[in-house]
């Protein structure tokens, strides 16, 4: 025969078992959430590190390419950054033009890039980082492609070079 005490023990056992399973489930979801947040933080840390390295390498240069050379596979897209520093003591208008330099493998077509040109105004000492998207067509020939980036202010060359070179390597 089942006594009242025996029934209470079995009910308590089932209640404890259910509580243990619920706590275990919450623990698993908490650990999963913790690890997913850690990977987000890691990717954010690398992005911030890249920006800091760009600031360090550019220093006080008027015009600076964040990365001048990248390998882009066929059918892929990458972004290059150009940082412009207004070293004048007044607000100035700037123009940035991206052109194909003509340096590319023999028989190769053109790369796609946006924007072709961009106009902006910077206050004294202000910095602007401009992105240039470059896409390699799926039919591109392997080799080295070069784009020219020209920055002008008041229709005069700005920065130390007449044109800054972006090298795209297609494997």
MDTraj code that builds the backbone (N, CA, C; nanometers):
import mdtraj as md
import numpy as np

residues = "UNK UNK UNK UNK UNK UNK UNK UNK UNK UNK UNK UNK UNK UNK UNK UNK UNK UNK UNK UNK UNK UNK UNK UNK UNK UNK UNK UNK UNK UNK UNK UNK UNK UNK UNK UNK UNK UNK UNK UNK UNK UNK UNK UNK UNK UNK UNK UNK UNK UNK UNK UNK UNK UNK UNK UNK UNK UNK UNK UNK UNK UNK UNK UNK UNK UNK UNK UNK UNK UNK UNK UNK UNK UNK UNK UNK UNK UNK UNK UNK UNK UNK UNK UNK UNK UNK UNK UNK UNK UNK UNK UNK UNK UNK UNK UNK UNK UNK UNK UNK UNK UNK UNK UNK UNK UNK UNK UNK UNK UNK UNK UNK UNK UNK UNK UNK UNK UNK UNK UNK UNK UNK UNK UNK UNK UNK UNK UNK UNK UNK UNK UNK UNK UNK UNK UNK UNK UNK UNK UNK UNK UNK UNK UNK UNK UNK UNK UNK UNK UNK UNK UNK UNK UNK UNK UNK UNK UNK UNK UNK UNK UNK UNK UNK UNK UNK UNK UNK UNK UNK UNK".split()
xyz = np.array([
    [0.0807, -0.1184, 0.0000],
    [0.0000, 0.0000, 0.0000],
    [0.0862, 0.1266, 0.0000],
    [0.0348, 0.2247, -0.0669],
    [0.1036, 0.3530, -0.0726],
    [0.0509, 0.4394, 0.0400],
    [0.1423, 0.4848, 0.1204],
    [0.1027, 0.5697, 0.2326],
    [0.1068, 0.7166, 0.1910],
    [0.0520, 0.7976, 0.2792],
    [0.0473, 0.9412, 0.2540],
    [0.1890, 0.9996, 0.2466],
    [0.2786, 0.9511, 0.3318],
    [0.4170, 0.9991, 0.3320],
    [0.4873, 0.9587, 0.2028],
    [0.4609, 0.8400, 0.1552],
    [0.5209, 0.7931, 0.0297],
    [0.4735, 0.8757, -0.0883],
    [0.3468, 0.9125, -0.0883],
    [0.2905, 0.9948, -0.1955],
    [0.3531, 1.1343, -0.1936],
    [0.3705, 1.1933, -0.0752],
    [0.4312, 1.3253, -0.0632],
    [0.5751, 1.3235, -0.1137],
    [0.6496, 1.2172, -0.0823],
    [0.7880, 1.2064, -0.1275],
    [0.7962, 1.1990, -0.2798],
    [0.7090, 1.1220, -0.3417],
    [0.7140, 1.1098, -0.4876],
    [0.6721, 1.2410, -0.5544],
    [0.5762, 1.3139, -0.4983],
    [0.5367, 1.4437, -0.5537],
    [0.6513, 1.5433, -0.5383],
    [0.7159, 1.5441, -0.4219],
    [0.8295, 1.6329, -0.4006],
    [0.9427, 1.6002, -0.4983],
    [0.9643, 1.4726, -0.5245],
    [1.0678, 1.4310, -0.6183],
    [1.0386, 1.4866, -0.7581],
    [0.9137, 1.4749, -0.8043],
    [0.8772, 1.5258, -0.9366],
    [0.8875, 1.6781, -0.9429],
    [0.8493, 1.7477, -0.8379],
    [0.8610, 1.8935, -0.8344],
    [1.0078, 1.9344, -0.8425],
    [1.0936, 1.8678, -0.7652],
    [1.2367, 1.8977, -0.7697],
    [1.2960, 1.8655, -0.9068],
    [1.2524, 1.7571, -0.9667],
    [1.3005, 1.7194, -1.0992],
    [1.2618, 1.8255, -1.2031],
    [1.1397, 1.8739, -1.1983],
    [1.0939, 1.9773, -1.2918],
    [1.1706, 2.1071, -1.2685],
    [1.1894, 2.1460, -1.1424],
    [1.2668, 2.2667, -1.1121],
    [1.4109, 2.2540, -1.1623],
    [1.4707, 2.1377, -1.1437],
    [1.6080, 2.1159, -1.1897],
    [1.6166, 2.1289, -1.3418],
    [1.5199, 2.0741, -1.4133],
    [1.5198, 2.0844, -1.5595],
    [1.5014, 2.2292, -1.6055],
    [1.4140, 2.3035, -1.5386],
    [1.3928, 2.4441, -1.5741],
    [1.5201, 2.5245, -1.5497],
    [1.5834, 2.5054, -1.4354],
    [1.7074, 2.5773, -1.4040],
    [1.8170, 2.5396, -1.5029],
    [1.8259, 2.4126, -1.5392],
    [1.9242, 2.3674, -1.6372],
    [1.8994, 2.4348, -1.7730],
    [1.7744, 2.4438, -1.8137],
    [1.7396, 2.5091, -1.9403],
    [1.7777, 2.6561, -1.9405],
    [1.7471, 2.7261, -1.8315],
    [1.7854, 2.8665, -1.8218],
    [1.9375, 2.8829, -1.8224],
    [2.0083, 2.7925, -1.7597],
    [2.1549, 2.7980, -1.7582],
    [2.2107, 2.7836, -1.8993],
    [2.1568, 2.6898, -1.9745],
    [2.2025, 2.6694, -2.1120],
    [2.1755, 2.7943, -2.1959],
    [2.0563, 2.8528, -2.1843],
    [2.0252, 2.9727, -2.2632],
    [2.1129, 3.0904, -2.2205],
    [2.1434, 3.1021, -2.0909],
    [2.2301, 3.2088, -2.0422],
    [2.3710, 3.1941, -2.0992],
    [2.4244, 3.0733, -2.0978],
    [2.5593, 3.0496, -2.1503],
    [2.5635, 3.0776, -2.3002],
    [2.4606, 3.0346, -2.3726],
    [2.4535, 3.0609, -2.5166],
    [2.4520, 3.2111, -2.5433],
    [2.3727, 3.2841, -2.4694],
    [2.3637, 3.4298, -2.4851],
    [2.4974, 3.4959, -2.4523],
    [2.5636, 3.4478, -2.3492],
    [2.6924, 3.5026, -2.3085],
    [2.7961, 3.4856, -2.4188],
    [2.8029, 3.3666, -2.4777],
    [2.9002, 3.3420, -2.5837],
    [2.8669, 3.4197, -2.7106],
    [2.7403, 3.4356, -2.7433],
    [2.7049, 3.5122, -2.8631],
    [2.7400, 3.6595, -2.8440],
    [2.7227, 3.7133, -2.7238],
    [2.7620, 3.8513, -2.6958],
    [2.9135, 3.8667, -2.7035],
    [2.9868, 3.7653, -2.6585],
    [3.1328, 3.7719, -2.6624],
    [3.1827, 3.7797, -2.8061],
    [3.1219, 3.7055, -2.8979],
    [3.1657, 3.7115, -3.0375],
    [3.1317, 3.8471, -3.0990],
    [3.0188, 3.9071, -3.0597],
    [2.9854, 4.0413, -3.1082],
    [3.0885, 4.1424, -3.0579],
    [3.1271, 4.1306, -2.9304],
    [3.2266, 4.2210, -2.8737],
    [3.3606, 4.2049, -2.9436],
    [3.3956, 4.0818, -2.9768],
    [3.5221, 4.0567, -3.0445],
    [3.5240, 4.1242, -3.1814],
    [3.4159, 4.1122, -3.2573],
    [3.4116, 4.1756, -3.3893],
    [3.4133, 4.3277, -3.3762],
    [3.3443, 4.3816, -3.2745],
    [3.3476, 4.5257, -3.2519],
    [3.4886, 4.5704, -3.2161],
    [3.5591, 4.4916, -3.1358],
    [3.6944, 4.5272, -3.0954],
    [3.7866, 4.5327, -3.2167],
    [3.7734, 4.4388, -3.3105],
    [3.8567, 4.4403, -3.4301],
    [3.8252, 4.5614, -3.5174],
    [3.6983, 4.5988, -3.5292],
    [3.6617, 4.7172, -3.6071],
    [3.7219, 4.8431, -3.5455],
    [3.7148, 4.8544, -3.4130],
    [3.7724, 4.9700, -3.3452],
    [3.9241, 4.9712, -3.3603],
    [3.9855, 4.8534, -3.3543],
    [4.1301, 4.8436, -3.3714],
    [4.1702, 4.8901, -3.5109],
    [4.0952, 4.8495, -3.6126],
    [4.1243, 4.8931, -3.7491],
    [4.1169, 5.0449, -3.7611],
    [4.0165, 5.1056, -3.6976],
    [4.0032, 5.2512, -3.7030],
    [4.1199, 5.3197, -3.6324],
    [4.1619, 5.2648, -3.5192],
    [4.2740, 5.3233, -3.4464],
    [4.4029, 5.3128, -3.5272],
    [4.4251, 5.1986, -3.5920],
    [4.5444, 5.1814, -3.6748],
    [4.5419, 5.2806, -3.7900],
    [4.4249, 5.3005, -3.8489],
    [4.4116, 5.3978, -3.9579],
    [4.4477, 5.5372, -3.9091],
    [4.4001, 5.5752, -3.7899],
    [4.4329, 5.7067, -3.7348],
    [4.5824, 5.7204, -3.7093],
    [4.6440, 5.6136, -3.6589],
    [4.7870, 5.6185, -3.6290],
    [4.8680, 5.6302, -3.7574],
    [4.8336, 5.5502, -3.8581],
    [4.9115, 5.5521, -3.9819],
    [4.8915, 5.6810, -4.0600],
    [4.7749, 5.7410, -4.0506],
    [4.7485, 5.8645, -4.1255],
    [4.8096, 5.9864, -4.0574],
    [4.8092, 5.9896, -3.9260],
    [4.8655, 6.1026, -3.8536],
    [4.8048, 6.2342, -3.8969],
    [4.8909, 6.3282, -3.9375],
    [4.8436, 6.4606, -3.9781],
    [4.8466, 6.4783, -4.1296],
    [4.8519, 6.3684, -4.2038],
    [4.8492, 6.3778, -4.3502],
    [4.7162, 6.4374, -4.3947],
    [4.7216, 6.5212, -4.4950],
    [4.5990, 6.5832, -4.5448],
    [4.5079, 6.4806, -4.6112],
    [4.5654, 6.3900, -4.6890],
    [4.4895, 6.2840, -4.7557],
    [4.5603, 6.1524, -4.7271],
    [4.4829, 6.0526, -4.6879],
    [4.5427, 5.9244, -4.6509],
    [4.4484, 5.8109, -4.6893],
    [4.5042, 5.7074, -4.7505],
    [4.4278, 5.5860, -4.7787],
    [4.4397, 5.4940, -4.6584],
    [4.3259, 5.4449, -4.6082],
    [4.3286, 5.3517, -4.4958],
    [4.4070, 5.2268, -4.5305],
    [4.3738, 5.1639, -4.6402],
    [4.4453, 5.0494, -4.6949],
    [4.4531, 5.0714, -4.8446],
    [4.5746, 5.0707, -4.8978],
    [4.5914, 5.1004, -5.0399],
    [4.5881, 4.9755, -5.1267],
    [4.5984, 4.8573, -5.0665],
    [4.6048, 4.7342, -5.1452],
    [4.5173, 4.6278, -5.0805],
    [4.4293, 4.5689, -5.1615],
    [4.3450, 4.4593, -5.1132],
    [4.3316, 4.3545, -5.2219],
    [4.3183, 4.2304, -5.1783],
    [4.2899, 4.1206, -5.2701],
    [4.1396, 4.0983, -5.2696],
    [4.0806, 4.1024, -5.3887],
    [3.9358, 4.0845, -5.4019],
    [3.9116, 3.9722, -5.5013],
    [3.8388, 3.8721, -5.4594],
    [3.8087, 3.7604, -5.5487],
    [3.7004, 3.7999, -5.6482],
    [3.6929, 3.7261, -5.7572],
    [3.5930, 3.7547, -5.8613],
    [3.4524, 3.7492, -5.8025],
    [3.3705, 3.8458, -5.8413],
    [3.2326, 3.8509, -5.7939],
    [3.2176, 3.9071, -5.6538],
    [3.3274, 3.9569, -5.5951],
    [3.3229, 4.0097, -5.4579],
    [3.3337, 4.1618, -5.4571],
    [3.3101, 4.2170, -5.3385],
    [3.3031, 4.3614, -5.3185],
    [3.3789, 4.3951, -5.1909],
    [3.4617, 4.4991, -5.1941],
    [3.5301, 4.5467, -5.0734],
    [3.5297, 4.6991, -5.0727],
    [3.5516, 4.7531, -4.9533],
    [3.5490, 4.8987, -4.9361],
    [3.6877, 4.9487, -4.8971],
    [3.7327, 5.0515, -4.9665],
    [3.8549, 5.1232, -4.9329],
    [3.8129, 5.2546, -4.8675],
    [3.8958, 5.3055, -4.7775],
    [3.8627, 5.4324, -4.7129],
    [3.9683, 5.5372, -4.7457],
    [3.9213, 5.6587, -4.7664],
    [4.0083, 5.7737, -4.7887],
    [3.9753, 5.8747, -4.6795],
    [4.0790, 5.9144, -4.6054],
    [4.0586, 6.0119, -4.4985],
    [4.1135, 6.1462, -4.5437],
    [4.0315, 6.2500, -4.5307],
    [4.0722, 6.3853, -4.5700],
    [4.0698, 6.4730, -4.4450],
    [4.1812, 6.5408, -4.4198],
    [4.1946, 6.6318, -4.3058],
    [4.2064, 6.7741, -4.3596],
    [4.1178, 6.8621, -4.3155],
    [4.1271, 7.0030, -4.3535],
    [4.2288, 7.0688, -4.2611],
    [4.3499, 7.0904, -4.3129],
    [4.4565, 7.1485, -4.2309],
    [4.4572, 7.3014, -4.2373],
    [4.3595, 7.3565, -4.3054],
    [4.3496, 7.5023, -4.3142],
    [4.2790, 7.5584, -4.1908],
    [4.2910, 7.6883, -4.1738],
    [4.2278, 7.7548, -4.0597],
    [4.0882, 7.8056, -4.0922],
    [4.0301, 7.7572, -4.1993],
    [3.8969, 7.8011, -4.2407],
    [3.8216, 7.6850, -4.3045],
    [3.6926, 7.7011, -4.3146],
    [3.6089, 7.6006, -4.3803],
    [3.6445, 7.5954, -4.5289],
    [3.6525, 7.4735, -4.5848],
    [3.6901, 7.4589, -4.7253],
    [3.6040, 7.3535, -4.7929],
    [3.5871, 7.3699, -4.9245],
    [3.5150, 7.2726, -5.0060],
    [3.6156, 7.1773, -5.0694],
    [3.5814, 7.0495, -5.0705],
    [3.6692, 6.9472, -5.1257],
    [3.5948, 6.8659, -5.2300],
    [3.6720, 6.8111, -5.3230],
    [3.6168, 6.7227, -5.4247],
    [3.7088, 6.6016, -5.4357],
    [3.6496, 6.4836, -5.4386],
    [3.7265, 6.3606, -5.4543],
    [3.6768, 6.2910, -5.5806],
    [3.7688, 6.2534, -5.6679],
    [3.7349, 6.1858, -5.7927],
    [3.8115, 6.0544, -5.7980],
    [3.7413, 5.9459, -5.8323],
    [3.8034, 5.8144, -5.8488],
    [3.7990, 5.7806, -5.9972],
    [3.9159, 5.7447, -6.0524],
    [3.9262, 5.7131, -6.1949],
    [4.0022, 5.5830, -6.2145],
    [3.9755, 5.5176, -6.3257],
    [4.0547, 5.4016, -6.3647],
    [4.1871, 5.4544, -6.4192],
    [4.2990, 5.4011, -6.3710],
    [4.4300, 5.4512, -6.4127],
    [4.4740, 5.3945, -6.5471],
    [4.4077, 5.2895, -6.5919],
    [4.4502, 5.2225, -6.7144],
    [4.5494, 5.1109, -6.6874],
    [4.5961, 5.1001, -6.5634],
    [4.6877, 4.9916, -6.5277],
    [4.6035, 4.8712, -6.4885],
    [4.6071, 4.7706, -6.5743],
    [4.5327, 4.6468, -6.5511],
    [4.5889, 4.5409, -6.6450],
    [4.5585, 4.4145, -6.6204],
    [4.6106, 4.3085, -6.7081],
    [4.5641, 4.3283, -6.8527],
    [4.6466, 4.2821, -6.9448],
    [4.6136, 4.2953, -7.0869],
    [4.4834, 4.2226, -7.1188],
    [4.3957, 4.2899, -7.1884],
    [4.2677, 4.2312, -7.2275],
    [4.1625, 4.2329, -7.1179],
    [4.1955, 4.2925, -7.0044],
    [4.1012, 4.2944, -6.8915],
    [4.0034, 4.4100, -6.9062],
    [3.8842, 4.3902, -6.8541],
    [3.7838, 4.4959, -6.8518],
    [3.8036, 4.5859, -6.7310],
    [3.7028, 4.6654, -6.7043],
    [3.7092, 4.7610, -6.5943],
    [3.6521, 4.7009, -6.4663],
    [3.6964, 4.7544, -6.3537],
    [3.6358, 4.7227, -6.2244],
    [3.5214, 4.8209, -6.2019],
    [3.4247, 4.7805, -6.1213],
    [3.3145, 4.8699, -6.0860],
    [3.3497, 4.9383, -5.9545],
    [3.3333, 5.0691, -5.9490],
    [3.3599, 5.1402, -5.8235],
    [3.2605, 5.2539, -5.8071],
    [3.2251, 5.2784, -5.6820],
    [3.1314, 5.3846, -5.6458],
    [3.1828, 5.4507, -5.5200],
    [3.1706, 5.5764, -5.5000],
    [3.1249, 5.6772, -5.5947],
    [3.2373, 5.7148, -5.6900],
    [3.2030, 5.7650, -5.8077],
    [3.3030, 5.8143, -5.9026],
    [3.3579, 5.9485, -5.8562],
    [3.2706, 6.0291, -5.7977],
    [3.3140, 6.1584, -5.7444],
    [3.2271, 6.1935, -5.6239],
    [3.2836, 6.2787, -5.5413],
    [3.2116, 6.3182, -5.4203],
    [3.2590, 6.4560, -5.3780],
    [3.1649, 6.5428, -5.3457],
    [3.1960, 6.6776, -5.2983],
    [3.1513, 6.6905, -5.1531],
    [3.2336, 6.7582, -5.0724],
    [3.1988, 6.7772, -4.9316],
    [3.2698, 6.9005, -4.8778],
    [3.2195, 6.9499, -4.7658],
    [3.2748, 7.0680, -4.7004],
    [3.3239, 7.0288, -4.5619],
    [3.4429, 7.0776, -4.5277],
    [3.5004, 7.0498, -4.3957],
    [3.5349, 7.1806, -4.3258],
    [3.5067, 7.1850, -4.1965],
    [3.5474, 7.2987, -4.1155],
    [3.6959, 7.2913, -4.0857],
    [3.7509, 7.3958, -4.0269],
    [3.8929, 7.3999, -3.9937],
    [3.9288, 7.2839, -3.9015],
    [4.0299, 7.2063, -3.9399],
    [4.0760, 7.0939, -3.8592],
    [3.9853, 6.9721, -3.8611],
    [3.8778, 6.9765, -3.9370],
    [3.7821, 6.8654, -3.9404],
    [3.8336, 6.7524, -4.0302],
    [3.7940, 6.6285, -3.9957],
    [3.8344, 6.5091, -4.0698],
    [3.7103, 6.4406, -4.1247],
    [3.7203, 6.3930, -4.2482],
    [3.6113, 6.3149, -4.3077],
    [3.6715, 6.1887, -4.3684],
    [3.6079, 6.0759, -4.3382],
    [3.6476, 5.9491, -4.3981],
    [3.5426, 5.9109, -4.5010],
    [3.5880, 5.8891, -4.6230],
    [3.4995, 5.8585, -4.7347],
    [3.5262, 5.7153, -4.7798],
    [3.4199, 5.6399, -4.8004],
    [3.4340, 5.5023, -4.8475],
    [3.4252, 5.4939, -4.9986],
    [3.5050, 5.4050, -5.0560],
    [3.5002, 5.3768, -5.1997],
    [3.4757, 5.2273, -5.2143],
    [3.3619, 5.1921, -5.2698],
    [3.3285, 5.0518, -5.2908],
    [3.3826, 5.0040, -5.4241],
    [3.4536, 4.8906, -5.4230],
    [3.5108, 4.8341, -5.5452],
    [3.4588, 4.6923, -5.5609],
    [3.4021, 4.6650, -5.6787],
    [3.3506, 4.5311, -5.7083],
    [3.4266, 4.4740, -5.8273],
    [3.4673, 4.3486, -5.8132],
    [3.5364, 4.2791, -5.9217],
    [3.4337, 4.1921, -5.9933],
    [3.4159, 4.2119, -6.1250],
    [3.3192, 4.1292, -6.1978],
    [3.3585, 3.9816, -6.1947],
    [3.2608, 3.8951, -6.2094],
    [3.2862, 3.7505, -6.2073],
    [3.3734, 3.7069, -6.3242],
    [3.3784, 3.7870, -6.4302],
    [3.4562, 3.7514, -6.5493],
    [3.5918, 3.8211, -6.5542],
    [3.6348, 3.8829, -6.4444],
    [3.7591, 3.9605, -6.4433],
    [3.8806, 3.8708, -6.4653],
    [3.9810, 3.9282, -6.5310],
    [4.1075, 3.8600, -6.5551],
    [4.1942, 3.8746, -6.4299],
    [4.2682, 3.7702, -6.3943],
    [4.3581, 3.7767, -6.2785],
    [4.4678, 3.8792, -6.3032],
    [4.5059, 3.9483, -6.1964],
    [4.6135, 4.0453, -6.2073],
    [4.5941, 4.1636, -6.1155],
    [4.6724, 4.2690, -6.1416],
    [4.6730, 4.3888, -6.0583],
    [4.6015, 4.5025, -6.1319],
    [4.5029, 4.5619, -6.0668],
    [4.4276, 4.6747, -6.1213],
    [4.4562, 4.7955, -6.0331],
    [4.4702, 4.9123, -6.0933],
    [4.5013, 5.0329, -6.0163],
    [4.3965, 5.1403, -6.0456],
    [4.3449, 5.1993, -5.9378],
    [4.2527, 5.3124, -5.9474],
    [4.3229, 5.4359, -5.8921],
    [4.2958, 5.5515, -5.9504],
    [4.3504, 5.6779, -5.9016],
    [4.2446, 5.7519, -5.8214],
    [4.2849, 5.8044, -5.7069],
    [4.1976, 5.8882, -5.6249],
    [4.2610, 6.0269, -5.6201],
    [4.1872, 6.1260, -5.6692],
    [4.2370, 6.2633, -5.6703],
    [4.1498, 6.3480, -5.5786],
    [4.2147, 6.4230, -5.4905],
    [4.1430, 6.5121, -5.3991],
    [4.1856, 6.6544, -5.4309],
    [4.0861, 6.7405, -5.4505],
    [4.1140, 6.8811, -5.4786],
    [4.0346, 6.9690, -5.3830],
    [4.0861, 7.0889, -5.3647],
    [4.0163, 7.1906, -5.2869],
    [4.0350, 7.3221, -5.3606],
    [3.9269, 7.3913, -5.3870],
    [3.9300, 7.5159, -5.4651],
    [3.9978, 7.4925, -5.6007],
    [3.9688, 7.3786, -5.6623],
    [4.0226, 7.3377, -5.7931],
    [4.1740, 7.3229, -5.7949],
    [4.2364, 7.3084, -5.6789],
    [4.3800, 7.2844, -5.6690],
    [4.4034, 7.1497, -5.6019],
    [4.5126, 7.0837, -5.6424],
    [4.5485, 6.9552, -5.5820],
    [4.5605, 6.9710, -5.4306],
    [4.5062, 6.8745, -5.3570],
    [4.5130, 6.8790, -5.2108],
    [4.5823, 6.7521, -5.1635],
    [4.6706, 6.7655, -5.0675],
    [4.7484, 6.6514, -5.0205],
    [4.8846, 6.6534, -5.0869],
    [4.9652, 6.5544, -5.0569],
    [5.1030, 6.5532, -5.1061],
    [5.1212, 6.4966, -5.2452],
    [5.0240, 6.4235, -5.2975],
    [5.0399, 6.3571, -5.4271],
    [4.9324, 6.4027, -5.5249],
    [4.9654, 6.4024, -5.6562],
    [4.8616, 6.4367, -5.7537],
    [4.7498, 6.3325, -5.7578],
    [4.7837, 6.2058, -5.7328],
    [4.6823, 6.0995, -5.7299],
    [4.7276, 5.9917, -5.6325],
    [4.6351, 5.9430, -5.5543],
    [4.6616, 5.8341, -5.4611],
    [4.6171, 5.7050, -5.5282],
    [4.6968, 5.6005, -5.5165],
    [4.6729, 5.4755, -5.5891],
    [4.6049, 5.3719, -5.5003],
    [4.4986, 5.3126, -5.5542],
    [4.4335, 5.1977, -5.4911],
    [4.4679, 5.0766, -5.5761],
    [4.5333, 4.9784, -5.5163],
    [4.5714, 4.8566, -5.5873],
    [4.4745, 4.7453, -5.5528],
    [4.4133, 4.6877, -5.6552],
    [4.3220, 4.5752, -5.6382],
    [4.3868, 4.4543, -5.7038],
    [4.4070, 4.3506, -5.6250],
    [4.4674, 4.2282, -5.6765],
    [4.3569, 4.1252, -5.6931],
    [4.3434, 4.0737, -5.8147],
    [4.2445, 3.9697, -5.8434],
    [4.3212, 3.8390, -5.8599],
    [4.3003, 3.7427, -5.7695],
    [4.3751, 3.6162, -5.7788],
    [4.3277, 3.5285, -5.8944],
])
top = md.Topology()
chain = top.add_chain()
for i, resn in enumerate(residues, 1):
    res = top.add_residue(resn, chain, resSeq=i)
    for name in ("N", "CA", "C"):
        top.add_atom(name, md.element.get_by_symbol(name[0]), res)
traj = md.Trajectory(xyz[None], top)
